[in-house]
Amino acid sequence: MAPVEPVQQGEEDDDYQFDDFNEGVMKDVKRVQKTQLHNFVTEYSKQLSGISQTLEFAADNYWESCNIPPVSVGLCADDNVTYEQVMMTATPSEQVNKVFLVFASLCEEVRVLKATANETIYPSLLLYGEDCSDVQQDENDSANHEKITKLLPFILELSQFVQRCNDVFSNFMRQLAAVYPGDKSAKKSVLNGVHMVCLLENLSSLLGILLRLDEIIAFNHTLTSHWGLYKRMIKSIIQSPGMFDADVDKVYPLEKWIEKVEGELFDGTIFQDCITMPFENSGTLFLNNKNLRDEFLHGITSLVSKAEGKLPSNEFSAKNSITSMVLLYVLYYQLFRDFDVKFNKRIFEILKKIVGVNLIGPKMWYPPEFILDLVPPAAKSLDKKTMPVIEASRNTAVKDAAGSLPKQIEFFTVAVTQWVMEYESCVTQTSTVVSPITRTPETLDELLDDSKTGVRLDKRLSEDLNSRTKCVIKGLKLARTISSILRTLIPLHADQGVQMGARVALHLLRLVELLKTLQHTFGRMSHHLNKWIAPIVQHLQYSVIGKIKPTLDKIGVKDWQSETGIAVSSLRTVEKLLLSAATNQKLLAIDIIQSYGVQKLRSNFKEEDIAGIFESCNYLSSVLNLNQLVLEACDCMLLQWARACIPVYLGAMLTCKLKPNSSISNVYPTNTGVPLLFSALRDITMWMDKCGQLSPDLRAALEREILADIENSLLKPLCVEIETDLRYSTHVHLKVKDGNPLKQGVVTNDFKPLLQLKPFRFMEHYVNVPERVAMHLNHVFYNLTTITPQDWQAYTAMKFCAQAR
């Protein structure tokens, strides 16, 4: 066979010619594809427009429909600069710098421990067992054993966390004893004559972590019960290893660890074990340390005065001061065994003004009983009528709740409405004065020289930024006040064993609506506020510098190694830190260094200037941490233990005893009470997401319960009532006699507001009330028409009547 010669390249291409028919077809295909693509793009644009409108509605009304907002701006960052870089150059004295560095590191450690407890420790301890509230605990011990077994890694982590807290506390106390020595070297101490109240407040925050752990474990009876079952199971395995096919040598270490953990955690003495640890073993003595004792007494007295000044106007802040005061007072007695009858009576006079403190979760903490348990002489010094009066005040607060809540709701409704209008106007309006960030001053002299900057001494600018700052702080204080009422009354009813009536439950959920309205307003207007954060922060920084610098300029320093020179240089460092970007680390450094400098130079400052410095620093910290503070103040996780109020709320809406529109509907015509309530319930799911392996079961149990409440208390009764209403409307021509209560053919309830509710989201489900009612009516009309075809006209009339409405 002759070989086939290959075709040369280009020969075939030269002979090929395009067919006219094929070319026309290709043009038609291109045109059709182009048309289809155009139609697709047009339809896609319409869909994007609809999504954009939906997101715009969600952003305007329900900005927190998900756990994480789609867009958020961090107002306060963490600094990459270490404390060593800041503190070791704060003053000319190396010893003073080391003291600043040590306490800054300890305070930062306390801040980290507090954040860790809030994020990982508290949620798992509080919510353990909440997924089995509808199951009898003694039905299946194996399931309980499995649950506690899954929790063992967390318990090990909790034990290590408590040990870390004890180590930090021990280090903190030794450092305080070193800078406030009790021997003759006290006069040479760098903190001689300086009262560092900020250090004691951080120490009380650390003790507050341990106290909360005790309170949570004592409250969660399910956890302690399951732990006891697991402990008995381990003992049974050791006694009968053959029955369980277990190696005893491997079980013994587990038993020893369980006994150790039970003594550390489950005996309810975490706080007491910490404050009674033996410090003397390391050579540090407290009992005879007069300087440290005076420092503690001064700090406690300052907190007492602060609490007296805040009650009863600012109860939320006063309770924080009272908590720190009580913890330090108990620690003071344990360290020095010093007791003053008059001072103790002064503390109890403050405690009479509050019914209790809600530290976390649904548990109330009562400071009077806490002091009597850990300070034995306090019981003997009190009048016999003191404790009965305090206990009677708690019962009175519960009984008077039904009468006082309506007035409080009326007051807070007006206050929230006024603040929302003021806040919207404040953050959206354009300033008529020069922007404060036109140019960064290079020196402090240039900062205060209006001929160079042209903005620092502008009174109009100062007034404008002051008004914006006060408006933001006012909203935060309002949220804290409402939250304080909720966190007092809900746990108090449970502790006093008083059943919450339907009226009280409805009033409390009204307060939840107001609280969530404040939170949504902050979130909805956040993009307007963000552009003012930098000017406000800079204004607060400059206001502090403006109070410090003139005083420092008047002080002549000849020897920078003297106490005066060191104090002046410390405040100069504060000025430099205020001129830089504000971060959490710098705020803490400013707090410590400023306390030292102002205390040393207190005679050179006016009292109003000192108060203004600390007030501006508090405002600065609040503005920079605004997002976190708002979330904490508006957190409604407490509803996890008040879920019984939700069916009452939905049932009251159905009978029109409670309008579905929120109490400030004139401000938000589309913002209704139901979505606000379910936004509050989403706070529970955010806590559940922090529970690790427990999270799926907890979320599933909550989802089942709430959806069942919606179905049984709102949707089903609403569908039945609307169906009945349509039947009466259709048969109105029958002219029922006057004696019949249905004589007018229609019911008195107006369900139109409920049918105007827009879909709202809970966890993974959307609840659409109008769609649910329409589906029910279509189902009923179809079934009845199928069963009785001769009545099709009546059902058609009912359907037309429903569509018309």
C-alpha positions in Angstrom: 0.0 0.0 0.0 1.4 3.4 -0.9 2.0 5.7 2.0 -0.5 8.6 2.4 1.2 11.9 1.9 0.5 14.4 4.6 -1.5 17.5 3.7 0.6 20.6 3.7 -0.4 23.3 6.1 -2.5 25.9 4.4 -3.6 23.8 1.4 -7.0 22.8 3.0 -7.6 26.3 4.4 -7.2 27.8 0.9 -9.8 25.4 -0.6 -12.4 26.0 2.2 -15.1 28.6 1.7 -17.7 29.8 4.3 -21.3 28.8 3.5 -23.7 31.7 3.4 -26.4 29.7 5.3 -24.1 28.7 8.1 -22.9 32.3 8.4 -26.5 33.5 8.7 -27.3 31.0 11.4 -24.2 32.0 13.4 -25.4 35.6 13.3 -28.9 34.5 14.5 -27.3 32.5 17.4 -25.2 35.5 18.4 -28.2 37.7 18.4 -30.3 35.3 20.4 -27.5 34.8 23.0 -27.0 38.5 23.2 -30.8 39.0 23.8 -30.8 36.2 26.5 -27.7 37.8 28.2 -29.4 41.2 28.1 -32.6 39.7 29.7 -30.5 37.9 32.3 -28.6 41.1 33.2 -31.9 43.0 33.4 -33.5 40.4 35.6 -30.4 40.1 37.8 -30.3 43.9 38.2 -33.9 43.8 39.4 -33.1 41.1 41.9 -30.1 43.1 43.2 -32.3 46.1 43.5 -34.8 44.1 45.6 -32.0 42.7 47.7 -30.6 46.2 48.2 -34.0 47.5 49.3 -34.4 44.6 51.7 -30.9 45.2 53.2 -31.6 48.9 53.4 -34.8 48.1 55.4 -32.9 45.7 57.6 -30.1 48.2 58.1 -32.6 50.9 59.1 -34.7 48.8 61.4 -33.1 45.5 62.4 -29.5 46.2 62.0 -28.6 43.3 64.4 -30.6 40.6 62.6 -27.5 38.5 62.6 -25.0 37.8 65.4 -22.4 39.9 63.6 -23.3 43.2 61.9 -22.3 43.2 58.2 -20.3 46.4 58.6 -18.7 47.6 61.8 -15.9 50.0 62.8 -13.6 49.3 65.7 -13.3 52.5 67.7 -10.5 51.5 70.0 -7.6 49.3 68.9 -4.9 47.3 70.7 -1.5 48.8 70.6 1.6 47.0 69.3 3.7 49.1 71.6 4.5 47.1 74.8 4.1 48.5 78.3 7.9 48.3 78.8 8.4 50.8 75.9 6.0 53.2 77.5 6.6 52.9 81.2 10.4 52.7 81.2 10.7 56.2 79.8 7.8 57.7 81.8 9.9 59.5 84.4 13.6 60.0 85.1 13.4 57.6 88.0 14.0 54.0 87.0 12.4 52.7 90.2 9.2 54.6 89.6 9.1 53.4 86.0 9.5 49.8 87.2 6.6 50.3 89.6 4.4 51.6 86.7 5.4 48.7 84.5 4.6 46.1 87.1 1.2 47.4 87.9 0.3 48.1 84.3 1.2 44.4 83.5 -0.9 43.2 86.4 -3.9 45.3 85.4 -3.6 44.2 81.8 -3.6 40.6 83.0 -6.8 41.3 85.0 -8.4 42.7 81.8 -7.4 39.6 79.8 -8.8 37.3 82.6 -12.0 39.2 82.7 -12.4 39.0 78.9 -11.6 35.3 79.0 -14.2 34.7 81.7 -16.9 36.5 79.7 -16.1 34.8 76.4 -15.5 31.2 77.5 -16.1 30.5 81.2 -19.4 32.1 82.2 -21.5 30.9 79.2 -20.7 27.2 79.6 -21.3 27.3 83.4 -24.5 29.3 83.2 -26.2 27.4 80.3 -25.1 23.8 81.2 -28.3 21.7 81.5 -30.6 24.3 80.0 -31.2 22.0 77.0 -32.9 19.3 79.2 -35.4 21.4 81.1 -38.2 19.4 79.6 -36.7 16.0 80.5 -36.6 14.5 83.9 -33.1 14.4 85.1 -33.3 11.0 86.8 -34.7 9.1 83.8 -31.3 8.3 82.1 -28.2 8.6 84.2 -26.0 7.4 81.3 -27.0 10.5 79.3 -26.1 12.7 82.2 -22.7 10.9 82.6 -22.1 11.5 78.9 -22.8 15.2 79.2 -20.5 15.7 82.2 -17.9 13.6 80.5 -18.0 16.0 77.5 -17.5 18.9 80.0 -14.4 17.5 81.6 -12.0 19.3 79.3 -13.8 22.5 80.2 -13.6 21.8 83.9 -9.9 21.2 83.6 -9.6 24.6 81.8 -11.7 26.2 84.5 -9.4 24.8 87.2 -6.4 26.2 85.4 -8.2 29.5 85.0 -8.9 29.7 88.8 -5.3 28.9 89.5 -4.2 31.6 87.2 -6.5 34.1 88.9 -5.0 33.1 92.3 -1.5 33.5 91.0 -2.2 37.0 89.7 -3.9 37.9 93.0 -1.0 36.7 95.0 1.4 38.7 92.8 -0.8 41.8 93.0 -0.8 41.6 96.8 3.0 41.1 97.1 3.6 44.1 94.8 1.3 46.3 96.9 3.1 45.2 100.0 6.4 46.0 98.4 5.4 49.6 97.4 3.6 50.2 100.8 6.1 48.6 103.2 5.3 48.4 106.9 8.8 49.0 108.2 10.9 52.2 108.4 11.6 52.2 104.7 8.0 53.4 104.0 9.1 57.0 103.7 11.5 56.1 100.9 8.8 54.2 99.0 8.0 55.6 95.5 4.3 55.6 96.4 4.6 57.3 99.8 1.7 59.6 100.1 0.0 58.4 96.9 -3.3 56.7 97.0 -3.7 54.5 93.9 -7.4 53.8 94.0 -7.3 52.6 90.4 -5.1 49.7 91.4 -7.5 48.6 94.1 -10.4 48.8 91.6 -8.6 46.4 89.3 -7.9 44.1 92.3 -11.6 44.1 93.1 -12.4 43.3 89.4 -10.1 40.2 89.8 -12.0 39.2 93.0 -15.3 39.8 91.2 -14.4 37.1 88.7 -13.9 34.5 91.4 -17.1 35.6 93.2 -19.1 35.2 90.0 -17.8 31.7 89.5 -19.0 30.8 93.0 -22.4 32.3 92.4 -22.8 30.5 89.0 -21.8 27.1 90.3 -24.1 27.5 93.4 -27.0 28.5 91.1 -26.6 25.7 88.5 -28.0 22.7 90.4 -28.0 20.6 87.3 -24.2 20.9 87.0 -23.6 20.0 90.7 -26.1 17.1 90.4 -24.4 15.6 87.3 -21.0 16.1 88.9 -22.2 14.1 91.9 -23.5 11.3 89.6 -20.2 11.2 87.8 -18.2 11.0 91.0 -20.3 8.1 92.3 -19.9 6.3 89.0 -16.0 6.6 89.3 -16.2 5.1 92.8 -18.4 2.3 91.6 -15.8 1.5 88.9 -13.0 1.4 91.5 -15.0 -0.9 93.8 -16.1 -3.3 91.0 -13.6 -3.0 88.1 -14.6 -6.3 86.6 -18.2 -5.3 86.1 -17.0 -2.3 83.9 -14.0 -4.0 82.4 -11.8 -1.1 83.6 -8.1 -0.8 84.6 -8.1 0.4 88.2 -4.6 1.8 87.9 -5.8 4.2 85.2 -8.9 5.2 87.2 -7.1 6.1 90.4 -5.5 9.3 88.9 -8.9 10.4 87.6 -10.4 9.9 91.1 -7.7 12.0 92.7 -8.2 14.7 90.1 -11.9 14.7 90.7 -11.5 15.1 94.5 -9.0 18.0 93.9 -11.3 19.8 91.5 -14.3 19.3 93.7 -12.4 21.0 96.6 -11.3 23.8 94.3 -14.5 24.5 92.4 -17.6 22.8 93.6 -17.4 23.5 97.3 -18.4 27.2 96.8 -15.2 28.6 98.3 -13.3 29.8 95.2 -13.4 33.4 96.5 -12.7 32.5 100.1 -9.8 30.3 99.2 -8.2 33.1 97.3 -8.4 35.8 99.9 -7.3 33.4 102.7 -4.2 32.0 101.0 -1.1 32.0 103.2 1.0 35.0 102.0 3.3 34.9 105.1 5.1 31.8 103.7 6.9 33.9 101.2 8.1 36.4 103.8 5.4 39.0 103.1 3.6 40.2 106.2 0.2 42.0 106.0 -1.1 41.9 109.6 1.3 44.6 110.9 1.7 46.6 107.7 0.1 49.9 108.7 0.8 51.7 105.4 -0.9 49.1 103.3 -3.8 48.9 105.7 -4.2 52.7 105.5 -4.1 52.5 101.7 -6.8 49.8 101.6 -8.9 51.8 104.1 -8.6 55.0 102.0 -9.5 53.1 98.8 -12.6 51.6 100.5 -13.6 55.0 101.9 -13.3 56.5 98.4 -15.6 53.8 97.0 -18.1 54.4 99.9 -18.2 58.1 99.1 -18.6 57.4 95.4 -21.5 55.0 96.1 -23.2 57.5 98.4 -22.9 60.2 95.7 -24.4 58.1 93.0 -27.4 56.6 94.9 -30.2 56.7 94.0 -29.8 58.7 90.7 -27.3 56.4 89.1 -28.0 53.0 90.5 -26.1 51.0 87.8 -22.8 52.8 88.5 -23.5 52.8 92.2 -23.9 49.0 92.3 -20.5 48.6 90.6 -18.9 50.7 93.3 -20.8 48.8 96.0 -19.5 45.5 94.6 -15.9 46.7 94.6 -16.4 48.2 98.1 -17.8 45.0 99.6 -15.1 42.8 98.1 -12.3 45.1 99.2 -13.9 45.4 102.7 -13.9 41.6 103.2 -10.4 41.4 101.9 -9.3 44.2 104.2 -10.7 42.3 107.3 -9.1 39.0 106.2 -5.7 40.6 105.8 -5.5 43.0 108.8 -8.3 41.7 111.2 -9.2 45.3 111.7 -12.9 46.2 112.3 -14.5 49.6 112.9 -18.1 49.6 114.1 -18.9 53.1 112.8 -17.4 52.3 109.4 -19.3 49.1 109.2 -22.6 50.8 110.0 -21.9 53.4 107.3 -21.5 50.6 104.8 -24.7 48.9 105.8 -26.6 52.2 105.5 -25.6 52.2 101.8 -26.6 48.6 101.5 -30.1 49.4 102.8 -30.7 51.5 99.7 -30.4 48.6 97.3 -32.3 45.3 97.2 -29.3 43.3 95.8 -26.8 43.2 92.9 -27.1 41.0 89.8 -23.6 40.0 89.1 -24.4 37.7 86.2 -27.2 35.5 85.0 -30.4 35.0 87.0 -28.7 35.0 90.4 -29.0 37.8 92.9 -26.1 38.6 95.2 -26.9 40.1 98.6 -23.9 42.1 100.0 -25.2 42.2 103.6 -25.3 38.4 104.0 -22.0 38.1 102.2 -20.3 40.5 104.7 -21.9 38.7 107.7 -20.6 35.4 106.5 -17.0 36.5 106.0 -16.7 39.3 108.6 -18.0 37.7 111.9 -17.7 40.9 114.0 -20.2 42.7 111.7 -23.1 40.7 113.0 -22.5 41.7 116.6 -22.2 45.4 115.7 -25.5 45.7 113.9 -28.8 46.6 115.3 -31.2 43.7 115.5 -33.6 45.5 113.2 -31.1 46.1 110.4 -31.3 42.7 108.6 -35.2 42.4 109.0 -35.5 45.9 107.4 -33.2 44.9 104.5 -35.1 41.6 103.9 -38.5 43.5 104.1 -37.3 46.0 101.5 -36.7 43.1 99.0 -40.3 41.8 99.6 -41.6 45.3 99.2 -39.7 45.7 95.9 -41.3 42.6 94.5 -44.8 43.5 95.6 -44.6 47.1 94.4 -43.3 46.1 91.0 -46.8 45.9 89.5 -47.7 49.4 90.7 -44.4 51.1 90.0 -43.6 49.6 86.6 -46.3 51.5 84.6 -45.0 54.9 85.8 -41.4 53.8 85.0 -42.4 52.7 81.5 -44.1 56.0 80.9 -41.1 57.9 82.0 -38.6 55.8 80.0 -40.8 55.9 76.9 -40.6 59.6 76.9 -36.9 59.6 77.8 -36.0 57.2 75.0 -38.1 59.0 72.5 -36.5 62.3 73.3 -33.0 60.8 73.2 -33.6 59.1 69.9 -34.6 62.4 68.3 -31.8 64.2 69.9 -29.2 61.6 68.9 -30.4 61.5 65.3 -30.2 65.2 65.1 -26.8 65.3 66.9 -24.9 62.8 64.7 -26.5 63.7 61.4 -26.2 67.5 61.4 -23.2 69.1 59.9 -21.0 71.2 62.2 -21.0 74.9 61.5 -17.5 75.3 63.0 -14.1 74.3 61.7 -13.2 70.7 61.8 -10.9 70.0 64.7 -8.5 67.7 62.7 -7.4 70.2 60.1 -3.7 69.7 61.1 -2.0 67.8 63.9 0.0 70.1 66.2 3.7 69.3 66.5 4.2 70.5 70.1 2.1 71.2 73.1 2.7 75.0 72.9 1.4 74.9 69.3 -1.6 73.0 70.5 -2.7 75.7 72.9 -1.7 78.6 70.6 -4.9 79.5 68.6 -2.8 81.6 66.2 -1.2 78.5 64.8 -4.0 75.9 65.0 -7.0 78.1 65.1 -9.2 75.4 66.6 -8.2 74.4 70.1 -9.6 77.5 71.8 -12.7 77.8 69.6 -15.5 78.0 72.1 -18.2 77.1 69.5 -16.3 74.0 68.5 -15.8 73.0 72.1 -19.5 73.4 72.9 -20.5 71.5 69.7 -18.3 68.5 70.6 -19.3 68.6 74.2 -22.9 68.4 73.3 -22.3 65.4 71.0 -20.3 63.6 73.7 -22.9 64.2 76.3 -25.6 62.9 74.0 -23.7 59.7 73.4 -23.1 59.2 77.1 -26.7 60.0 77.9 -27.9 57.2 75.7 -25.5 54.8 77.3 -26.6 55.8 80.8 -30.2 55.4 79.8 -29.6 51.9 78.6 -27.8 51.0 81.8 -30.6 52.4 83.9 -33.3 50.3 82.1 -31.0 47.3 82.2 -30.5 47.7 85.9 -34.3 47.5 86.5 -34.6 44.3 84.4 -31.6 42.7 86.1 -33.1 43.4 89.5 -36.7 42.5 89.2 -36.4 39.3 87.1 -33.9 37.5 89.5 -35.6 39.0 92.6 -38.9 37.4 91.8 -37.1 34.0 91.5 -35.1 34.4 94.7 -38.1 35.6 96.7 -40.2 32.7 95.4 -42.9 35.1 94.1 -44.6 34.2 90.9 -44.4 36.9 88.3 -47.9 38.0 87.2 -48.9 38.5 83.6 -49.1 42.3 84.1 -45.5 42.5 85.5 -44.2 40.2 82.7 -45.7 42.5 80.0 -44.3 45.6 81.6 -40.8 44.0 81.8 -40.9 43.0 78.2 -41.9 46.5 77.3 -38.7 47.6 79.0 -36.9 45.1 76.8 -38.4 46.7 73.8 -37.1 50.1 74.9 -33.7 48.7 75.7 -33.4 47.1 72.2 -34.6 50.3 70.6 -31.6 52.1 72.2 -29.2 49.5 70.9 -30.7 49.5 67.4 -30.5 53.3 67.3 -26.8 53.2 68.2 -26.3 50.6 65.5 -28.5 52.3 62.9 -26.7 55.6 63.3 -23.2 54.1 63.7 -22.1 55.2 60.2 -23.0 58.8 61.1 -21.4 58.6 64.5 -18.1 57.1 63.2 -17.1 60.3 61.4 -17.4 62.2 64.7 -15.5 59.7 66.9 -12.1 61.0 66.0 -13.0 64.7 66.6 -14.7 63.8 69.9 -11.7 61.7 71.1 -9.3 64.4 70.1 -11.4 67.0 71.9 -11.4 65.0 75.1 -7.7 64.5 74.9 -7.1 68.2 74.4 -9.4 69.0 77.3 -7.3 66.9 79.6 -4.1 68.4 78.3 -5.6 71.9 78.7 -6.2 71.2 82.4 -2.7 69.7 83.0 -0.3 71.8 81.0 -1.0 75.3 82.5 -0.4 73.9 86.0 2.8 72.2 85.0 4.1 75.4 83.3 3.8 77.2 86.7 5.9 74.6 88.5 9.6 75.3 88.4 11.7 72.1 88.5 15.3 72.3 89.4 16.0 68.7 90.2 14.3 66.2 88.0 15.2 63.4 90.3 13.2 64.9 93.2 9.6 63.9 93.9 8.3 67.0 92.2 10.4 66.5 89.1 9.3 62.9 88.8 5.6 63.9 89.2 5.9 66.6 86.6 7.7 64.3 84.1 5.0 61.7 84.7 2.3 64.1 83.7 4.4 65.2 80.7 4.3 61.6 79.6 0.6 61.6 80.0 0.4 64.6 77.6 2.5 62.8 75.0 0.3 59.7 75.3 -2.8 61.8 74.8 -1.4 63.4 71.7 -1.0 59.9 70.1 -3.7 57.5 68.9 -5.8 56.3 71.8 -5.6 52.5 72.5 -6.6 50.2 75.3 -3.0 49.9 76.5 -2.4 53.7 76.4 -5.6 54.3 78.4 -4.5 51.9 81.1 -1.0 53.5 81.2 -2.6 57.0 81.4 -4.8 55.9 84.2 -1.9 54.7 86.3 0.6 57.4 85.5 -1.9 60.2 85.9 -3.1 58.9 89.3 0.5 59.1 90.5 1.2 62.5 89.1 -2.0 64.2 90.2 -1.7 62.7 93.7 1.9 64.0 94.1 1.0 67.5 92.8 -2.5 67.7 94.3 -1.8 71.0 96.0 -1.0 72.6 92.7 -4.3 71.6 91.1 -7.8 73.0 91.7 -10.3 70.5 92.8 -12.6 71.2 89.9 -9.6 70.6 87.5 -8.9 67.2 89.1 -12.6 66.3 88.8 -12.6 67.5 85.2 -9.4 65.5 84.4 -10.9 62.2 85.6 -14.3 62.9 84.1 -12.8 63.6 80.7 -10.7 60.3 81.0 -13.9 58.4 81.9 -15.7 59.9 78.9 -12.7 59.1 76.7 -12.8 55.4 77.8 -16.5 55.2 77.3 -16.4 56.7 73.8 -13.6 54.5 72.6 -15.3 51.3 74.0 -18.8 52.4 73.0 -19.7 49.4 70.9 -18.7 46.9 73.7 -20.4 49.0 76.4 -23.6 49.2 74.5 -23.6 45.5 73.9 -23.1 44.8 77.6 -25.7 47.3 78.7 -28.4 46.1 76.2 -27.6 42.4 76.7 -30.9 40.5 77.3 -29.5 37.1 78.0 -31.5 37.1 81.2 -34.6 36.2 79.2 -33.3 32.7 79.0 -34.7 32.3 82.6 -37.8 34.3 81.8 -39.0 32.4 78.7 -42.3 31.8 80.4 -43.1 35.5 79.8 -43.0 35.1 76.0 -46.3 33.1 75.6 -48.0 35.7 77.8 -46.6 38.5 75.6 -47.8 36.8 72.4 -51.2 36.0 73.9 -51.7 39.6 75.1 -50.9 40.8 71.6 -53.5 38.5 70.1 -56.2 39.8 72.4 -55.1 43.3 71.7 -54.3 44.0 75.3 -50.9 44.9 74.1 -50.4 46.7 70.8 -48.0 45.0 68.4 -46.4 48.3 67.6 -43.8 49.3 70.0 -44.4 52.1 72.5 -42.3 54.5 70.4 -44.0 53.8 67.1 -44.3 57.5 66.4 -40.5 57.5 66.0 -40.2 54.2 64.2 -43.5 53.6 62.3 -42.1 50.3 60.9 -40.4 49.1 64.1 -42.6 46.7 66.0 -42.5 45.1 69.4 -42.3 41.5 68.2 -39.0 41.9 66.2 -37.5 43.8 69.1 -38.4 41.0 71.4 -36.9 38.4 69.2 -33.8 40.5 68.7 -33.5 40.3 72.5 -33.8 36.5 72.3 -30.9 36.4 69.8 -28.7 37.6 72.7 -29.3 34.2 74.2 -28.1 32.4 71.1 -25.0 34.6 71.1 -24.1 33.3 74.6 -24.9 29.7 73.4 -22.5 30.0 70.6 -19.7 30.4 73.2 -20.5 27.1 74.9 -18.4 24.9 72.6 -19.7 21.3 72.4 -22.9 22.3 74.4 -23.9 24.9 71.8 -25.8 22.6 69.2 -28.0 21.0 71.9 -28.7 24.3 73.6 -29.6 26.1 70.3 -31.9 23.2 69.3 -33.8 23.2 72.6 -34.3 26.9 72.5 -35.4 26.8 68.9 -38.0 24.1 69.6 -39.4 25.9 72.6 -39.7 29.4 71.1 -41.1 28.2 67.8 -43.7 26.2 69.7 -44.6 29.3 71.7 -45.1 31.3 68.5 -47.2 28.5 66.9 -49.4 27.8 69.9 -49.7 31.3 71.4 -49.9 33.4 68.3 -50.2 31.8 64.9 -52.8 29.1 65.6 -55.1 31.2 67.7 -54.8 34.1 65.3 -55.7 31.8 62.3 -58.7 30.5 64.2 -59.9 33.9 65.2 -59.5 35.3 61.7 -61.4 32.4 60.2 -64.2 32.9 62.7 -64.2 36.6 61.9 -64.6 35.8 58.2 -67.5 33.4 58.9 -69.4 36.1 60.9 -68.7 38.7 58.2 -69.9 36.4 55.5 -73.1 35.5 57.3 -73.9 38.9 58.6 -77.1 38.9 56.6 -78.7 36.3 58.9 -79.5 39.0 61.4 -78.7 37.3 64.7 -81.0 38.2 67.6 -79.9 40.9 70.1 -79.5 38.3 72.8 -76.7 36.6 71.0 -73.2 38.1 71.7 -72.4 37.6 68.1 -75.2 39.9 67.0 -73.1 42.2 64.9 -71.4 39.4 62.9 -67.8 40.5 63.6 -65.5 40.2 66.6 -64.2 43.2 68.4 -60.6 42.4 68.1 -58.6 44.3 65.4 -56.0 42.0 63.8 -54.9 44.4 61.2 -51.7 45.5 63.1 -50.7 41.8 63.4 -51.2 41.2 59.7 -49.0 44.2 58.9 -46.1 42.7 60.7 -43.1 42.2 58.4 -41.2 38.9 58.5 -38.8 38.6 61.4 -36.0 36.2 62.0 -35.3 33.9 64.9 -32.2 31.7 64.6 -32.6 29.8 61.3 -36.3 30.5 60.8 -38.2 33.4 59.4 -41.7 34.0 60.8 -44.1 35.5 58.3 -47.5 36.1 60.1 -49.5 37.3 57.0 -48.2 34.4 54.9 -49.0 31.9 57.6 -52.6 33.2 57.9 -53.0 33.1 54.1 -51.8 29.5 54.0 -54.2 28.5 56.7 -57.1 30.1 55.0 -56.3 28.5 51.7 -56.0 25.2 53.3 -59.4 25.5 55.1 -61.2 26.8 52.1 -59.9 24.0 49.9 -60.8 21.3 52.4 -64.3 22.6 53.1 -65.0 23.1 49.5 -63.9 19.6 48.8 -66.1 18.2 51.6 -69.2 20.3 50.8 -69.1 21.4 47.2 -72.6 22.9 47.5 -71.2 25.6 49.8 -68.6 26.8 47.4 -70.1 30.2 47.1 -69.9 30.9 50.8 -66.2 29.9 50.9 -65.5 32.0 47.8 -67.2 35.0 49.5 -65.0 34.4 52.6 -61.9 34.2 50.4 -62.8 37.5 48.7 -63.5 39.1 52.1 -60.1 38.0 53.4 -58.4 39.4 50.3 -60.3 42.7 50.6 -59.1 43.1 54.2 
